[in-house]
Every structure is written in C-alpha cells, then in structure tokens.
Amino acid sequence: MEIKITYGGTQTSFVYRHEHFSQFLCLHKRRCGRTPKADQPNQDKSTEVVSDGQVRDEFNRNREAKLRDSLREFRKLVVSDSIPRFMEKYASIKAYRDSRKNLLKAQDDAIIEANKEAKQGSIGADTLFRDLSTAAGIINLTDEVYDSALRRTQLGNPPGKDHSLGDRINWEILIAQVPDGTDLHIVSKDGDFGSPLGSAPNSFLVDEWATKKKSTLFLHDQLKPLLKEYFPHIKLAIDAEKRVAMERLINSGTFAWTHSAISGLTPFIDVLTSEDIHELVTAAEINSQIGAIITDEDVSTFFSKLLEIGQAGGNINPDDQKALQKLLEPPKINVDLD
C-alpha cells in the first residue's frame, strides 16, 4: 500500500511490510523548498493514500491462513487438570480447579468470538485495511508492470525470493509511481530487500533507485525508530500492549503462566525491537519458569522465531543470538556404558 504524506515541507518515501498481512506501505515526503520549524511539527501536512491491487490480493489471500495460525497458537494454552493425590486436601486446589474452569471457558468464548469476527470481516486488521483501501485509489496491475516484474524474476534481480513475483511487482510499481528525487525508506524484517552482508539495503536496489529515481534507498528493520525520527508526533498504542505482554512473560511465576504469556506475546513478534529481544532472552536465562520448559512446543516455537529474525539479518545483538542458540539446543543425554 502506498501512502503519500506531505509533512513539514519535505517529502520522503517509506515502505512498511508486515509479515502477518504482507502490507506494503509507502509514505512519500517530497522536498517543498523550506525547512520545518521545530516548534511547528504538525503544520502543512496532507495525506493521499494509494493502494495497488497486488497488496489488496496478497492481504485477502493470506488473511484466513494467518488468522487460523493465530487461533491455533492461542488454543495450545493448556492448564493441567492432573492433581497429585497428596495435594487434593489443599484448600487452594478448589480455587485452582475453579480458576482452570473459568480460564478454559474464557478461552472457548474468545475463540468463538474471534471466529465470528473473522467470518464477518470485522477484526481490527480488517477494519484498518478496509479504511485504508476505501481512502485509496487502487493502482491496477498493468501488463507493463507484470512484464517488468517477470523479466526481473527471470534475470534473478531483487527484491524477493527466487521465482517470486510479489515483491518485484510492488517494486516495479514504486519505480513507476514514486516521483523522481524522492528518498525511499523500506521497513522490513524478512531480508528480501536487504544485503546478504548485513543490515543494509541490497546494493543492486540502491544503485537502481539512484539511477532511475535520482535519490537514495534506506532500509530499516523496525518501524518505531523510523517514526520517531520522521513523525515524532505519532504514538503507537501497540507499544503499551506489547510492554504488558512482555512483562507477563518476564515475570512469570509458573509454567502455566509462561504458556499463557507466550500465547499473548506471540502476536507482537513482528514489532519486537532488539532491546525487547534482549530482555526476553535474559528472562529465559534467569527465570526457571521459562527456561525449564523452553523445549515445550509453544515456548520453543516462540524463541525459535526470535532466532530466525537474527538469522534473516534482523537487528539482534550477536550475544543474544548466541544465547538463543544455546537455550534452544536439545538437552544432552549422558549414557553410562559401564
């Protein structure tokens, strides 16, 4: 999706790609001949939203599978109903059973409600995407753009994975639609636009943008730092929700709480910063209620996804990446041959 924003007299292009819904957002800020004043950050701003058919189709194509995966992760939350016989006499066991019953009912109710909203198309992401699309003028895929993307694929030119047209179509649309002289900022964690050598944009794309658009290409693996620099007035409500979810895991006091916290934190994986990941890795190392069950499927899957971010060139401290590898190593079994 392409969003053109004139803000404070300058124009720069931004692209935001979200793994869960493959949103492709561009924010353009073109130079307008004057420098914004520091005490007037919100003046002279107007917004034009433009969306291409490729993004719309990608959202619709992936939506149900991503929702299904999220519900499956949530459904994995299990609180044991097995009580050791010697504990049956404890007064707290009745409270435990009542709490477990209430938890399972709340889980079932939430899943029913989520399925209902999914079928109605009324989930928050649906509403947001609809609002953006309604405000947008859809750029239809033309034969010229398709042929250019296909040729790019056949030549093995980035962006995108081998034999994949999606990113290449979006790139060709950017080439065709973004005004000359406009810097392009891409926010992406999946490495399709990145250099194999590290956290920098692919040099082929850098050279192409410089040649064709007479401007500069930048790559960021996180949206928040970019917004902080270019749009400091924008506050992300998701940050508060993410912080609460992180605290629940970091301060987990039981295995059951860890499983519940993992389920609540999983939807925020795409917006975790390197500092967030450092906190979570440290928690797994020092909190036995996390580390002792890190081989459990849901816990292992979560921390494995963090490791994959680093392996894909994401901004993760090398020490944290090594720590994750160590935490996820299968336990060694000593065999006494005597």
MIMI-818516 format. One record per atom (N, C-alpha, C): atom name; y, x, z. Coordinates in pm, whole numbers, always signed. Layout:
! MIMI-818516
gumi, yy, xx, zz
CA, Y, X, Z
...
***
This chain:
! MIMI-818516
gumi, yy, xx, zz
N, -118, +84, +0
CA, +0, +0, +0
C, +123, +88, +0
N, +222, +49, -73
CA, +344, +130, -87
C, +460, +56, -23
N, +528, +123, +70
CA, +642, +64, +138
C, +763, +153, +113
N, +865, +100, +49
CA, +985, +178, +22
C, +1090, +145, +127
N, +1138, +246, +199
CA, +1236, +225, +304
C, +1353, +321, +284
N, +1473, +267, +268
CA, +1593, +349, +269
C, +1645, +346, +412
N, +1657, +461, +474
CA, +1688, +467, +617
C, +1781, +583, +645
N, +1901, +550, +695
CA, +1995, +655, +733
C, +2039, +743, +618
N, +2033, +693, +495
CA, +2088, +765, +381
C, +1995, +862, +312
N, +1869, +873, +357
CA, +1777, +964, +290
C, +1651, +889, +251
N, +1577, +946, +159
CA, +1452, +882, +119
C, +1341, +986, +109
N, +1230, +955, +172
CA, +1110, +1038, +165
C, +991, +947, +151
N, +885, +992, +85
CA, +767, +908, +68
C, +664, +939, +174
N, +603, +834, +230
CA, +497, +851, +327
C, +374, +774, +281
N, +260, +832, +302
CA, +134, +763, +272
C, +53, +759, +399
N, +3, +640, +435
CA, -82, +628, +555
C, -215, +568, +514
N, -321, +642, +546
CA, -456, +595, +513
C, -531, +573, +643
N, -579, +449, +665
CA, -651, +415, +787
C, -798, +396, +754
N, -884, +471, +823
CA, -1025, +472, +789
C, -1089, +334, +795
N, -1055, +254, +897
CA, -1124, +128, +916
C, -1098, +29, +804
N, -977, +27, +753
CA, -945, -70, +649
C, -893, -4, +522
N, -901, +129, +516
CA, -862, +203, +396
C, -724, +162, +347
N, -631, +143, +439
CA, -496, +109, +400
C, -428, +234, +344
N, -354, +215, +239
CA, -288, +326, +172
C, -141, +292, +168
N, -64, +346, +262
CA, +76, +307, +275
C, +169, +421, +235
N, +273, +388, +160
CA, +373, +488, +121
C, +509, +441, +167
N, +579, +529, +234
CA, +716, +499, +275
C, +807, +597, +203
N, +896, +546, +120
CA, +987, +631, +43
C, +1122, +638, +109
N, +1176, +759, +122
CA, +1315, +774, +169
C, +1386, +868, +72
N, +1468, +816, -11
CA, +1535, +897, -114
C, +1673, +940, -63
N, +1715, +1061, -103
CA, +1846, +1110, -63
C, +1955, +1025, -127
N, +2049, +981, -42
CA, +2155, +893, -89
C, +2294, +956, -78
N, +2299, +1086, -54
CA, +2427, +1155, -61
C, +2502, +1171, +69
N, +2444, +1128, +183
CA, +2513, +1152, +308
C, +2410, +1171, +419
N, +2452, +1236, +525
CA, +2363, +1265, +637
C, +2381, +1160, +745
N, +2271, +1102, +801
CA, +2285, +1001, +905
C, +2340, +1061, +1033
N, +2420, +983, +1105
CA, +2471, +1029, +1233
C, +2366, +1008, +1341
N, +2361, +1102, +1436
CA, +2259, +1096, +1539
C, +2271, +972, +1625
N, +2393, +922, +1645
CA, +2411, +807, +1732
C, +2406, +674, +1657
N, +2371, +681, +1526
CA, +2359, +559, +1447
C, +2227, +560, +1370
N, +2112, +565, +1442
CA, +1984, +580, +1376
C, +1937, +458, +1300
N, +1991, +340, +1328
CA, +1938, +219, +1269
C, +2026, +163, +1157
N, +2129, +238, +1116
CA, +2218, +187, +1014
C, +2161, +210, +875
N, +2205, +128, +783
CA, +2173, +144, +641
C, +2023, +144, +614
N, +1952, +52, +674
CA, +1809, +50, +645
C, +1772, -79, +573
N, +1692, -67, +472
CA, +1641, -183, +399
C, +1497, -152, +363
N, +1419, -256, +342
CA, +1276, -235, +320
C, +1229, -310, +197
N, +1154, -241, +115
CA, +1089, -302, -1
C, +942, -265, +5
N, +854, -364, +5
CA, +711, -339, +15
C, +646, -361, -121
N, +565, -265, -163
CA, +494, -275, -290
C, +347, -242, -265
N, +257, -327, -309
CA, +114, -305, -289
C, +42, -305, -423
N, -57, -216, -436
CA, -133, -215, -561
C, -266, -287, -542
N, -320, -335, -652
CA, -444, -413, -649
C, -562, -335, -596
N, -563, -203, -616
CA, -671, -119, -567
C, -681, -126, -415
N, -566, -121, -346
CA, -564, -128, -200
C, -610, -265, -152
N, -560, -369, -216
CA, -600, -505, -180
C, -751, -523, -194
N, -806, -477, -304
CA, -950, -491, -327
C, -1031, -406, -228
N, -980, -287, -196
CA, -1051, -199, -103
C, -1054, -261, +36
N, -942, -320, +78
CA, -937, -388, +207
C, -1038, -501, +211
N, -1036, -587, +111
CA, -1127, -702, +108
C, -1273, -660, +96
N, -1296, -553, +22
CA, -1433, -507, +0
C, -1495, -451, +129
N, -1416, -380, +208
CA, -1468, -313, +328
C, -1455, -395, +455
N, -1376, -501, +451
CA, -1341, -575, +573
C, -1462, -622, +652
N, -1552, -696, +590
CA, -1662, -756, +664
C, -1758, -652, +719
N, -1783, -545, +645
CA, -1874, -441, +693
C, -1815, -370, +815
N, -1684, -344, +814
CA, -1619, -278, +927
C, -1618, -368, +1050
N, -1593, -497, +1030
CA, -1597, -591, +1141
C, -1737, -600, +1199
N, -1836, -604, +1112
CA, -1976, -608, +1158
C, -2008, -485, +1242
N, -1967, -368, +1196
CA, -1995, -244, +1270
C, -1928, -245, +1407
N, -1805, -295, +1413
CA, -1733, -301, +1541
C, -1803, -395, +1638
N, -1849, -510, +1588
CA, -1919, -605, +1675
C, -2052, -549, +1722
N, -2119, -475, +1638
CA, -2245, -412, +1678
C, -2224, -312, +1790
N, -2116, -234, +1780
CA, -2086, -138, +1885
C, -2057, -210, +2017
N, -1982, -319, +2008
CA, -1948, -395, +2129
C, -2072, -459, +2190
N, -2164, -501, +2105
CA, -2284, -568, +2153
C, -2380, -472, +2223
N, -2361, -343, +2199
CA, -2451, -244, +2259
C, -2432, -229, +2410
N, -2322, -282, +2460
CA, -2297, -272, +2604
C, -2410, -339, +2681
N, -2477, -262, +2763
CA, -2591, -314, +2839
C, -2574, -278, +2986
N, -2586, -377, +3073
CA, -2587, -355, +3217
C, -2725, -392, +3268
N, -2793, -297, +3327
CA, -2933, -315, +3364
C, -2952, -431, +3461
N, -3060, -509, +3438
CA, -3097, -614, +3533
C, -3213, -571, +3620
N, -3250, -444, +3609
CA, -3360, -388, +3688
C, -3306, -335, +3821
N, -3350, -396, +3930
CA, -3305, -358, +4063
C, -3422, -296, +4140
N, -3408, -175, +4190
CA, -3514, -116, +4274
C, -3546, -210, +4391
N, -3675, -227, +4419
CA, -3717, -322, +4521
C, -3652, -296, +4656
N, -3635, -167, +4693
CA, -3580, -139, +4824
C, -3432, -177, +4837
N, -3367, -206, +4721
CA, -3226, -243, +4723
C, -3205, -394, +4725
N, -3310, -470, +4709
CA, -3299, -614, +4700
C, -3229, -676, +4819
N, -3243, -617, +4937
CA, -3186, -675, +5059
C, -3035, -653, +5072
N, -2979, -565, +4989
CA, -2836, -535, +4999
C, -2752, -656, +4959
N, -2650, -681, +5037
CA, -2559, -793, +5005
C, -2488, -769, +4873
N, -2464, -643, +4841
CA, -2391, -610, +4718
C, -2472, -642, +4593
N, -2605, -655, +4606
CA, -2688, -683, +4489
C, -2660, -822, +4435
N, -2635, -918, +4525
CA, -2600, -1052, +4479
C, -2469, -1047, +4399
N, -2372, -971, +4451
CA, -2245, -957, +4379
C, -2268, -888, +4244
N, -2360, -791, +4243
CA, -2392, -719, +4120
C, -2449, -816, +4016
N, -2545, -900, +4059
CA, -2607, -994, +3966
C, -2507, -1097, +3916
N, -2420, -1144, +4007
CA, -2318, -1241, +3964
C, -2221, -1177, +3865
N, -2182, -1053, +3892
CA, -2090, -983, +3803
C, -2154, -958, +3667
N, -2281, -921, +3670
CA, -2353, -896, +3544
C, -2361, -1024, +3461
N, -2390, -1134, +3528
CA, -2398, -1263, +3459
C, -2264, -1298, +3397
N, -2157, -1280, +3474
CA, -2023, -1310, +3422
C, -1985, -1217, +3307
N, -2023, -1088, +3318
CA, -1993, -992, +3213
C, -2063, -1029, +3083
N, -2191, -1063, +3092
CA, -2268, -1098, +2972
C, -2213, -1226, +2908
N, -2172, -1321, +2992
CA, -2114, -1444, +2937
C, -1982, -1414, +2867
N, -1898, -1329, +2931
CA, -1770, -1293, +2869
C, -1794, -1219, +2738
N, -1896, -1133, +2735
CA, -1928, -1060, +2612
C, -1968, -1157, +2502
N, -2057, -1253, +2536
CA, -2101, -1352, +2436
C, -1983, -1436, +2387
N, -1897, -1477, +2480
CA, -1781, -1559, +2442
C, -1688, -1481, +2348
N, -1667, -1351, +2380
CA, -1579, -1268, +2297
C, -1637, -1252, +2157
N, -1768, -1232, +2148
CA, -1833, -1215, +2017
C, -1822, -1343, +1935
N, -1842, -1457, +2001
CA, -1830, -1586, +1932
C, -1689, -1605, +1879
N, -1590, -1573, +1963
CA, -1451, -1588, +1922
C, -1416, -1493, +1808
N, -1468, -1369, +1816
CA, -1441, -1270, +1710
C, -1503, -1314, +1578
N, -1626, -1366, +1584
CA, -1691, -1414, +1462
C, -1616, -1531, +1401
N, -1564, -1617, +1488
CA, -1487, -1733, +1439
C, -1361, -1686, +1369
N, -1288, -1593, +1433
CA, -1164, -1543, +1372
C, -1194, -1467, +1243
N, -1307, -1394, +1242
CA, -1343, -1318, +1121
C, -1369, -1413, +1005
N, -1438, -1523, +1031
CA, -1467, -1619, +925
C, -1341, -1691, +879
N, -1248, -1713, +973
CA, -1124, -1781, +939
C, -1019, -1688, +878
N, -1046, -1556, +888
CA, -948, -1459, +838
C, -825, -1453, +925
N, -843, -1473, +1058
CA, -728, -1478, +1147
C, -724, -1363, +1248
N, -805, -1258, +1224
CA, -799, -1140, +1309
C, -663, -1071, +1288
N, -616, -999, +1388
CA, -484, -937, +1380
C, -464, -855, +1254
N, -566, -776, +1215
CA, -554, -694, +1095
C, -541, -780, +970
N, -609, -897, +969
CA, -598, -989, +856
C, -454, -1040, +842
N, -397, -1079, +956
CA, -261, -1133, +956
C, -161, -1028, +908
N, -176, -904, +962
CA, -86, -796, +923
C, -96, -768, +774
N, -218, -758, +724
CA, -236, -725, +583
C, -183, -837, +493
N, -205, -962, +537
CA, -154, -1076, +461
C, -1, -1075, +456
N, +61, -1048, +573
CA, +207, -1046, +578
C, +264, -938, +487
N, +202, -821, +491
CA, +249, -712, +405
C, +230, -747, +257
N, +114, -806, +226
CA, +86, -839, +86
C, +177, -950, +36
N, +210, -1045, +125
CA, +299, -1154, +87
C, +438, -1101, +53
N, +481, -1000, +131
CA, +613, -940, +108
C, +613, -846, -11
N, +495, -815, -60
CA, +484, -712, -164
C, +478, -770, -304
N, +517, -688, -399
CA, +490, -716, -538
C, +369, -634, -578
N, +259, -699, -612
CA, +134, -628, -641
C, +146, -550, -771
N, +114, -422, -765
CA, +108, -339, -886
C, -35, -347, -938
N, -53, -414, -1048
CA, -186, -431, -1103
C, -236, -301, -1167
N, -365, -282, -1159
CA, -427, -164, -1219
C, -422, -176, -1371
N, -358, -80, -1434
CA, -347, -81, -1580
C, -454, +8, -1642
N, -480, -13, -1768
CA, -577, +71, -1839
C, -531, +217, -1838
N, -400, +237, -1847
CA, -347, +373, -1849
C, -375, +445, -1717
N, -350, +377, -1605
CA, -376, +436, -1474
C, -526, +460, -1456
N, -607, +361, -1494
CA, -752, +375, -1480
C, -802, +494, -1562
N, -757, +505, -1686
CA, -800, +615, -1772
C, -757, +750, -1714
N, -637, +754, -1657
CA, -589, +879, -1597
C, -674, +917, -1476
N, -709, +816, -1393
CA, -791, +841, -1275
C, -932, +882, -1316
N, -985, +818, -1420
CA, -1120, +851, -1468
C, -1123, +993, -1523
N, -1021, +1030, -1598
CA, -1013, +1166, -1652
C, -1003, +1267, -1539
N, -925, +1233, -1435
CA, -911, +1321, -1319
C, -1047, +1341, -1251
N, -1124, +1232, -1241
CA, -1257, +1240, -1180
C, -1350, +1328, -1264
N, -1349, +1306, -1393
CA, -1437, +1382, -1482
C, -1403, +1530, -1483
N, -1277, +1562, -1463
CA, -1234, +1702, -1457
C, -1260, +1764, -1319
N, -1292, +1679, -1221
CA, -1316, +1729, -1086
C, -1189, +1758, -1008
N, -1077, +1697, -1051
CA, -950, +1721, -984
C, -932, +1628, -865
N, -872, +1679, -757
CA, -848, +1595, -639
C, -738, +1492, -668
N, -721, +1394, -575
CA, -786, +1380, -444
C, -916, +1302, -454
N, -986, +1291, -341
CA, -1106, +1210, -336
C, -1233, +1291, -347
N, -1342, +1224, -314
CA, -1474, +1286, -319
C, -1526, +1284, -462
N, -1630, +1361, -488
CA, -1688, +1368, -622
C, -1726, +1228, -670
N, -1692, +1200, -794
CA, -1730, +1075, -862
C, -1668, +951, -799
N, -1565, +967, -714
CA, -1498, +854, -650
C, -1362, +831, -717
N, -1335, +706, -757
CA, -1211, +676, -829
C, -1098, +629, -737
N, -1131, +572, -620
CA, -1031, +504, -537
C, -906, +585, -509
N, -922, +703, -446
CA, -806, +786, -413
C, -734, +833, -538
N, -809, +856, -643
CA, -749, +905, -767
C, -664, +796, -834
N, -709, +671, -824
CA, -628, +560, -874
C, -497, +550, -796
N, -508, +556, -663
CA, -387, +549, -580
C, -292, +665, -610
N, -348, +783, -630
CA, -265, +900, -660
C, -192, +882, -793
N, -264, +833, -893
CA, -202, +811, -1024
C, -92, +706, -1015
N, -111, +605, -929
CA, -7, +504, -910
C, +115, +567, -844
N, +91, +656, -745
CA, +203, +726, -681
C, +279, +810, -783
N, +206, +879, -867
CA, +270, +961, -972
C, +358, +873, -1060
N, +307, +754, -1092
CA, +379, +666, -1185
C, +496, +593, -1118
N, +484, +560, -989
CA, +580, +471, -925
C, +685, +540, -839
N, +649, +651, -775
CA, +745, +717, -686
C, +855, +785, -766
N, +980, +764, -730
CA, +1090, +825, -806
C, +1085, +977, -801
N, +1128, +1041, -908
CA, +1136, +1187, -911
C, +1229, +1236, -800
N, +1200, +1356, -748
CA, +1283, +1413, -644
C, +1253, +1359, -506
N, +1140, +1289, -491
CA, +1105, +1229, -363
C, +993, +1308, -296
N, +1017, +1355, -175
CA, +911, +1421, -98
C, +804, +1319, -62
N, +679, +1365, -57
CA, +566, +1277, -25
C, +496, +1328, +101
N, +487, +1243, +203
CA, +417, +1275, +327
C, +290, +1191, +334
N, +175, +1256, +337
CA, +47, +1185, +346
C, -7, +1198, +487
N, -48, +1084, +545
CA, -112, +1083, +677
C, -258, +1046, +656
N, -347, +1141, +677
CA, -489, +1117, +650
C, -574, +1213, +731
N, -686, +1163, +785
CA, -777, +1247, +863
C, -904, +1283, +786
N, -929, +1218, +673
CA, -1061, +1233, +612
C, -1077, +1357, +524
N, -970, +1433, +504
CA, -981, +1558, +430
C, -974, +1546, +280
N, -967, +1424, +226
CA, -967, +1408, +80
C, -842, +1463, +14
N, -733, +1473, +90
CA, -609, +1528, +37
C, -582, +1668, +90
N, -672, +1717, +176
CA, -648, +1843, +244
C, -707, +1964, +176
N, -662, +2080, +219
CA, -714, +2207, +169
C, -844, +2242, +242
N, -942, +2295, +171
CA, -1065, +2340, +237
C, -1039, +2455, +335
N, -922, +2517, +326
CA, -891, +2632, +411
C, -829, +2594, +545
N, -795, +2466, +564
CA, -735, +2429, +692
C, -644, +2309, +681
N, -562, +2288, +783
CA, -478, +2168, +792
C, -352, +2181, +707
N, -371, +2175, +577
CA, -260, +2182, +481
C, -300, +2096, +361
N, -204, +2048, +286
CA, -239, +1968, +168
C, -309, +2054, +63
N, -391, +1990, -16
CA, -462, +2057, -124
C, -361, +2123, -219
N, -379, +2250, -247
CA, -281, +2324, -327
C, -267, +2267, -468
N, -377, +2211, -522
CA, -371, +2151, -655
C, -271, +2035, -654
N, -281, +1950, -549
CA, -191, +1835, -540
C, -48, +1878, -512
N, -31, +1983, -432
CA, +102, +2036, -404
C, +169, +2080, -534
N, +95, +2156, -615
CA, +151, +2204, -742
C, +179, +2089, -838
N, +88, +1992, -841
CA, +107, +1879, -933
C, +230, +1797, -895
N, +247, +1772, -763
CA, +363, +1694, -720
C, +493, +1769, -748
N, +490, +1899, -727
CA, +609, +1980, -753
C, +644, +1979, -901
N, +541, +1985, -985
CA, +563, +1990, -1130
C, +610, +1856, -1186
N, +540, +1749, -1144
CA, +568, +1618, -1204
C, +683, +1544, -1135
N, +698, +1564, -1004
CA, +799, +1488, -930
C, +915, +1574, -882
N, +906, +1705, -907
CA, +1013, +1798, -868
C, +1044, +1787, -719
N, +937, +1778, -639
CA, +956, +1764, -495
C, +835, +1820, -421
N, +827, +1791, -289
CA, +730, +1858, -202
C, +631, +1759, -143
N, +506, +1802, -133
CA, +399, +1723, -73
C, +367, +1779, +65
N, +358, +1689, +166
CA, +322, +1727, +302
C, +198, +1649, +344
N, +121, +1706, +436
CA, +2, +1639, +488
C, +4, +1640, +640
N, -24, +1523, +699
CA, -30, +1508, +845
C, -161, +1439, +880
N, -222, +1478, +993
CA, -347, +1411, +1031
C, -322, +1304, +1137
N, -197, +1284, +1177
CA, -163, +1182, +1276
C, -34, +1112, +1236
N, -31, +982, +1257
CA, +85, +903, +1220
C, +198, +916, +1323
N, +162, +921, +1452
CA, +263, +916, +1558
C, +365, +1030, +1549
N, +323, +1159, +1534
CA, +422, +1266, +1525
C, +517, +1249, +1406
N, +462, +1197, +1296
CA, +545, +1177, +1178
C, +650, +1069, +1206
N, +610, +958, +1267
CA, +704, +853, +1301
C, +809, +902, +1400
N, +764, +985, +1494
CA, +857, +1038, +1594
C, +967, +1119, +1529
N, +932, +1194, +1424
CA, +1030, +1279, +1357
C, +1121, +1200, +1264
N, +1063, +1108, +1187
CA, +1140, +1040, +1084
C, +1189, +900, +1125
N, +1115, +834, +1214
CA, +1152, +700, +1260
C, +1141, +692, +1411
N, +1227, +763, +1483
CA, +1215, +768, +1630
C, +1234, +634, +1698
N, +1292, +536, +1629
CA, +1314, +404, +1690
C, +1187, +320, +1690
N, +1085, +361, +1613
CA, +962, +284, +1606
C, +871, +321, +1722
N, +830, +223, +1800
CA, +738, +245, +1909
C, +606, +176, +1877
N, +496, +246, +1895
CA, +365, +190, +1864
C, +304, +127, +1989
N, +288, -6, +1987
CA, +228, -75, +2101
C, +84, -30, +2123
N, +21, +16, +2016
CA, -118, +58, +2025
C, -135, +177, +2119
N, -28, +256, +2137
CA, -38, +372, +2225
C, -70, +331, +2368
N, -6, +222, +2415
CA, -30, +176, +2552
C, -173, +129, +2569
N, -223, +56, +2469
CA, -362, +8, +2475
C, -459, +125, +2472
N, -429, +223, +2389
CA, -517, +340, +2380
C, -520, +415, +2513
N, -404, +428, +2577
CA, -397, +501, +2704
C, -481, +433, +2811
N, -474, +301, +2816
CA, -555, +226, +2913
C, -703, +247, +2886
N, -742, +241, +2759
CA, -883, +260, +2723
C, -930, +401, +2759
N, -845, +500, +2737
CA, -881, +638, +2773
C, -899, +654, +2923
N, -807, +597, +3000
CA, -814, +610, +3146
C, -942, +548, +3200
N, -985, +438, +3140
CA, -1108, +373, +3186
C, -1227, +466, +3170
N, -1231, +541, +3060
CA, -1342, +634, +3039
C, -1327, +758, +3127
N, -1210, +815, +3128
CA, -1187, +938, +3205
C, -1220, +918, +3352
N, -1188, +801, +3406
CA, -1207, +775, +3549
C, -1334, +696, +3579
N, -1425, +691, +3483
CA, -1548, +614, +3502
C, -1624, +660, +3626
N, -1670, +561, +3704
CA, -1743, +593, +3825
C, -1889, +555, +3821
N, -1933, +492, +3713
CA, -2074, +454, +3699
C, -2115, +467, +3553
N, -2245, +475, +3530
CA, -2295, +480, +3393
C, -2258, +353, +3317
N, -2273, +237, +3384
CA, -2241, +111, +3319
C, -2095, +106, +3279
N, -2007, +159, +3365
CA, -1864, +162, +3335
C, -1837, +252, +3215
N, -1910, +363, +3207
CA, -1893, +454, +3092
C, -1928, +383, +2962
N, -2040, +311, +2961
CA, -2079, +239, +2839
C, -1972, +137, +2800
N, -1920, +66, +2900
CA, -1816, -33, +2874
C, -1690, +34, +2821
N, -1652, +147, +2883
CA, -1531, +219, +2841
C, -1543, +275, +2701
N, -1661, +325, +2667
CA, -1685, +376, +2531
C, -1665, +266, +2429
N, -1717, +147, +2460
CA, -1702, +34, +2369
C, -1555, -1, +2350
N, -1477, +6, +2459
CA, -1335, -27, +2449
C, -1252, +78, +2381
N, -1296, +204, +2386
CA, -1218, +314, +2329
C, -1252, +341, +2183
N, -1370, +302, +2140
CA, -1415, +331, +2002
C, -1317, +284, +1895
N, -1255, +164, +1907
CA, -1162, +121, +1802
C, -1039, +211, +1787
N, -1013, +298, +1886
CA, -893, +382, +1882
C, -921, +523, +1828
N, -1041, +550, +1783
CA, -1077, +685, +1739
C, -978, +737, +1634
N, -937, +651, +1542
CA, -851, +695, +1432
C, -710, +732, +1476
N, -670, +692, +1598
CA, -533, +723, +1643
C, -533, +819, +1761
N, -646, +884, +1787
CA, -651, +984, +1893
C, -582, +1112, +1846
N, -496, +1167, +1930
CA, -431, +1294, +1899
C, -518, +1409, +1949
N, -481, +1531, +1914
CA, -556, +1647, +1962
C, -549, +1655, +2114
N, -434, +1614, +2172
CA, -422, +1612, +2318
C, -513, +1508, +2380
N, -524, +1392, +2315
CA, -616, +1288, +2363
C, -759, +1339, +2363
N, -798, +1402, +2253
CA, -934, +1451, +2240
C, -963, +1558, +2346
N, -864, +1642, +2374
CA, -881, +1744, +2477
C, -910, +1679, +2613
N, -836, +1573, +2646
CA, -858, +1503, +2772
C, -998, +1444, +2780
N, -1043, +1386, +2669
CA, -1175, +1322, +2667
C, -1288, +1423, +2676
N, -1271, +1536, +2608
CA, -1373, +1642, +2615
C, -1380, +1697, +2757
N, -1265, +1720, +2818
CA, -1262, +1770, +2956
C, -1328, +1671, +3051
N, -1302, +1541, +3030
CA, -1364, +1439, +3115
C, -1515, +1441, +3101
N, -1564, +1460, +2979
CA, -1709, +1464, +2958
C, -1772, +1585, +3026
N, -1694, +1693, +3037
CA, -1745, +1815, +3100
C, -1749, +1804, +3253
N, -1651, +1735, +3313
CA, -1640, +1738, +3459
C, -1684, +1607, +3526
N, -1689, +1497, +3450
CA, -1730, +1369, +3507
C, -1877, +1346, +3476
N, -1961, +1354, +3578
CA, -2105, +1341, +3557
C, -2144, +1203, +3508
N, -2060, +1103, +3534
CA, -2091, +968, +3486
C, -2076, +955, +3335
N, -2014, +1055, +3274
CA, -2006, +1062, +3128
C, -2106, +1165, +3075
N, -2096, +1287, +3129
CA, -2179, +1396, +3078
C, -2328, +1373, +3093
N, -2368, +1307, +3201
CA, -2512, +1288, +3225
C, -2577, +1192, +3127
N, -2496, +1108, +3061
CA, -2554, +1013, +2965
C, -2498, +1034, +2825
N, -2452, +1155, +2798
CA, -2390, +1180, +2667
C, -2492, +1172, +2554
N, -2622, +1177, +2588
CA, -2725, +1160, +2484
C, -2757, +1013, +2458
N, -2704, +921, +2541
CA, -2722, +779, +2512
C, -2655, +747, +2380
N, -2712, +654, +2305
CA, -2672, +633, +2166
C, -2522, +607, +2149
N, -2466, +515, +2230
CA, -2325, +481, +2210
C, -2233, +595, +2251
N, -2267, +664, +2361
CA, -2184, +775, +2407
C, -2192, +892, +2308
N, -2314, +921, +2265
CA, -2335, +1030, +2168
C, -2262, +1001, +2037
N, -2269, +877, +1990
CA, -2204, +840, +1865
C, -2053, +859, +1874
N, -1996, +819, +1988
CA, -1851, +833, +2006
C, -1808, +979, +2002
N, -1872, +1064, +2082
CA, -1831, +1204, +2086
C, -1868, +1278, +1957
N, -1971, +1231, +1889
CA, -2005, +1291, +1759
C, -1896, +1263, +1657
N, -1835, +1145, +1666
CA, -1725, +1111, +1574
C, -1604, +1201, +1600
N, -1582, +1235, +1728
CA, -1473, +1328, +1758
C, -1502, +1464, +1697
N, -1627, +1507, +1705
CA, -1666, +1635, +1646
C, -1649, +1632, +1495
N, -1680, +1520, +1433
CA, -1668, +1508, +1287
C, -1522, +1521, +1243
N, -1429, +1475, +1327
CA, -1287, +1489, +1295
C, -1253, +1637, +1281
N, -1302, +1717, +1375
CA, -1277, +1861, +1369
C, -1345, +1925, +1250
N, -1468, +1884, +1220
CA, -1542, +1942, +1108
C, -1480, +1904, +974
N, -1405, +1793, +971
CA, -1338, +1750, +848
C, -1198, +1811, +835
N, -1166, +1904, +924
CA, -1037, +1971, +916
C, -927, +1905, +996
N, -965, +1810, +1084
CA, -866, +1743, +1167
C, -807, +1838, +1270
N, -698, +1794, +1330
CA, -624, +1878, +1424
C, -690, +1871, +1562
N, -794, +1952, +1582
CA, -863, +1961, +1711
C, -863, +2106, +1756
N, -834, +2126, +1883
CA, -838, +2261, +1939
C, -977, +2321, +1917
N, -986, +2444, +1865
CA, -1117, +2507, +1841
C, -1204, +2512, +1966
N, -1143, +2532, +2083
CA, -1220, +2535, +2207
C, -1281, +2398, +2236
N, -1206, +2292, +2206
CA, -1259, +2157, +2226
C, -1374, +2129, +2129
N, -1362, +2181, +2007
CA, -1468, +2161, +1909
C, -1596, +2232, +1955
N, -1583, +2353, +2008
CA, -1698, +2425, +2059
C, -1759, +2352, +2179
N, -1671, +2299, +2265
CA, -1719, +2227, +2383
C, -1797, +2102, +2342
N, -1747, +2032, +2239
CA, -1818, +1914, +2189
C, -1956, +1950, +2135
N, -1961, +2060, +2060
CA, -2090, +2104, +2007
C, -2189, +2134, +2118
N, -2139, +2198, +2224
CA, -2225, +2231, +2337
C, -2270, +2105, +2410
N, -2178, +2011, +2431
CA, -2211, +1888, +2501
C, -2316, +1806, +2426
N, -2310, +1811, +2293
CA, -2398, +1728, +2210
C, -2529, +1797, +2173
N, -2546, +1923, +2218
CA, -2672, +1992, +2191
C, -2788, +1922, +2261
N, -2902, +1907, +2193
CA, -3018, +1846, +2258
C, -3059, +1929, +2380
N, -3100, +1864, +2487
CA, -3141, +1939, +2608
C, -3261, +2028, +2580
N, -3258, +2148, +2637
CA, -3367, +2241, +2618
C, -3483, +2206, +2712
N, -3603, +2210, +2661
CA, -3722, +2178, +2740
C, -3801, +2307, +2762
N, -3813, +2344, +2887
CA, -3888, +2464, +2921
C, -4035, +2431, +2939
N, -4118, +2503, +2869
CA, -4262, +2479, +2875
C, -4331, +2597, +2943
N, -4400, +2570, +3052
CA, -4473, +2674, +3125
C, -4612, +2688, +3066
N, -4637, +2803, +3003
CA, -4765, +2825, +2935
C, -4871, +2882, +3027
N, -4833, +2914, +3153
CA, -4933, +2969, +3246
C, -5028, +2863, +3296
***
